[in-house]
Amino acid sequence: MNNLNTVNWQYFRSRLLENPEKFLLFQYADNRFVNASFHITEIKQAPIISVDCGGKMNSWTEIIVQLWEPAELHNGDGMKTEKALAIIEQVEKLLPLDPDATVKIEFGNSQFDTRQMYPSDFIAGEKTFTISLAADFTQCKALLYSDNACCTPGGGCC
């Protein structure tokens, strides 16, 4: 439920499967990457149910992959994509993940406030597979899904 071209779980997982032997990197800002020592600490499936300011009910599902940098950082090659896939398989044995759910990556460190971001680009290099992340933005769903401009000043719903 956003303005970005979101990636669903099925597509995200398929891109990982295409690059199992490569080192997995996450780029969270210009020239800034999650340290190679990162762990995937949790995969959450969150059903979202909301009512927008226009009175319309909305629902969707998000899958949130949480990344964590330990206190001891290293500059090695890091996690191979196949290890991330093994973690995903372990999760999917216990929690069937919705293939159409929107994927978000949750990350933060001492220089970057924790936030949920969208995978925006997938770059397969010779030895690395980089997932670029993009920020989400707030929006008025009532304005997005109707011809009624109620979200304008004085519109009465926001």
N, C-alpha and C positions, 0 to 999 in steps of 0.2 A: 504494500500500500504506500507507494512513494513515486516520485517523479523519475527516479533513475530506472534504467533497464535492469531490474533485479534478476538475480541468478537463482534458479530453484535448486533444490537438493539433488535431484537426478542429474542435472547438468554439472553441478559442482563435483559430485562424486565421479562422473564419467571423465572429467578433465584430470582428476587425480589418477584414475585407472590408466589413462593414456601415458602417464609419466612416472611409473613406479620406481625406476632406478635413479631418478634425479633427486637432488637435494631440494627440499621444500623451503621456500623463502616467502615472507609476507612483508610487503612494503606498505607502511602506514602513513608516510608523508614523503615529500620530495627528498630523495637520497637518504631516507631513514627506513631501516629494516628492523623487524623484531630480531633480537639476538639469536644466533644459531643454537644457543643452549635452551631454546624455548621448549616448553611442554604443552601438550594439549591436555588441559586439566579437566575439561568437562564438555559434553555436548548436550545441549538442552533443546527440547522441543516445546515451544510455547504457543498454545492456541490463544489468539488475541480476539476479544470481542469488545467492541466499542460502540458508542453512540456519538455521532458528530454533532456539531452545533446546529445543524439543520434538522436534527431529529431522526436521522437515518442510521440504522444499525449496520455496522460493518464487522466482518470477521475474516481472519486469515490465520495462517500458521507460520511461525518462524522457527528455524533451526539455528541455534547460536553455538558456534564453536569458540570456546574460551581458550585463549593462549596466555601463558604465564612465563615470565623470565625469572629464573631463580637468582638468588643473591650472588652466586658465583657464575659470572658470565664467561664465555669463552669465544674464541674467534675461529673455531674449527668449522668443518663443513656442515655440521648439524644433522637434523632429522631427514632421512630419506622419505619420499612420498609413500613408499610401501609400508613404513612404520605407521604413518598417519592412517593409511587404509586399514591396517591391523587394528588400530584403536577404533576406527569407525565400525569395523565388523564386530568387534566386541560389544559396542554400544547397540548395534542393530540386533544382536541376539536377544537383548533384554528389552529394547524399546524400538518397535517398528517406526521408522522415520518416514514422514510424509514426503513422497518424491516431488510433490508440487510446492512444498513449503519454501518460503523465501529464506535464503541463507544470509546470516550475519556473522561477522568475526568480532569477538569481544577481546579487546586488548588495552593495556595501559602499562606504563612504567613510571619511573621517577621524573622523566622529562615529558611525559605525554599522558594527560588525564585519561582514565579508563573510559572507553566508549565502545559502542557497537557500530561497526562499519560494514559496508557492502563490498563483496568481491566485485571489482570493476573491470579487471583485465587479467588475463592468464598468459604468461610469457614463458614459453619453453625454450630454454637455452641448451647449450651442449651438455652441461652437467647440472643445471639448476632448473627448477620450475618455480617461477615467481607469481604470486597472487598479489596484485595491486589492490589496495583498499580505498574506498571513497566514503566520505561522510554522508550521513543522512541529513535531511532538512525537514523542519516542520512544514506543515501545509494545512490548508483548509479543505478537508474532504468534501464538505457540503458544496463548496465552489467547484471542486474538480468533477463532481458527479451530477451536477445539475446546471440548468440554464439560469437558475435563480442566483443572482449576485448578492445573496444574503450576507456574505462575509465582507462586504464592503462597509466602510464606516456608516453607521446609521441603518444598516441592512436589517438589524433586528435579531440576528441569530448568534452572533459572535460577541 
